[in-house]
Structures are given as C-alpha cells and as structure tokens.
Amino acid sequence: MQVRVTVSGGKITAADAVQAPKGGQSDQITANAVPRLNQAAVAAGTADIDAVSGATYTSAGYKQSLQSALDQAGG
C-alpha cells in the first residue's frame, strides 16, 4: 500500500492510495475500502483513522503508509 497526501496549511487536503493490493478478493475489498479511507484521512487530519469493516489488512497498510507520508511531509 502506498498513500500520497497533499498538505496545505498544516492540514491534509487530499489523500490518495496510489498503490494498493491487487488480485482475487483484494480487488473488491480495496475498491470499497480505499475511498472511505481517503475520506477518513482528510476528515481526521491524521493517520489515526478507523479501520474499514471487512478490510482489516487494507486499513492497517493504509494507515501505516499514511503515517509515513505525513512524516515525510513534515506533518
């Protein structure tokens, strides 16, 4: 999982999973979870977001990558 964030004025203005798990059931889980995770990241403004039900591993990977992206952005 790789998440790209846009930070403006110290706030997350956009979050986007640019690389996500692929293959089999992962495609459907990722397709459902990623938009919700992107929205949650912008709303929360941090990597402290709730996991999406049924997408535990996707959510965990997203949160870890989000925190890394925020660290790199200085947030």
N, C-alpha and C positions, 0 to 999 in steps of 0.2 A: 504494500500500500504506500502510495506517495501522495501527499497533500500539499497543494500550493495555496498560500494565503496572500491576501492583499491587506496591508495595514495602513491606515491613514489616521493621523492624529492620535496614535496610540490605540486605535480600535480596529478590530477585524472588520473589514468592509466586504470581503468576499473570501470564500473557501471553496476549493475545488479538488476533488480526487483526480489526479492526472494519471495515476496508475493504480489499478485495483486487481484483486484476484480474478482469474478467469478459468473457465472450464466447468462443465457439468452444472450442478446446482448452484455453484458460486455465482454464476452469471445472473441468475434471477435474484438471489439474495443481495448481491451487490447493487443491482439495478434498483431495488426497492430501498435499500438502506442508505446509500451514498447521498442522494438528495436530502434526506432527512438529517443526516449527519452534517452536511454542508450548512443547512439552515440553523441547526443547533449551535454550530461553531460561531456563526455570525451573531446569533442571538445572545449566546453566553459571553462571547468575547474572550474566552479562554479555552484550554483543552479539557476543562472539567465539564464534560457533557455526558448525558446519559446514553447508555448503550441502546441500540435499536433491538427490540424484542425479536428473537429468531436469528439475529445476526451478531452473535457474541464475538466471534473471532474477527469479523469485518470491523465491528465497532472498536475493538481493542487495538487493532492495527491502525485504524483511522486516528484514534486518539493519540497513539504513540507518534505517528507521523505528523499530526497536527502540532503536538508539543515541540517536536524537532523543528518544524517550520517556524513556529513562533520564536523559539530560541535563536534561530538564525536571523530572524527579522528584528531581533532585539526586544521582543515583546514577552 
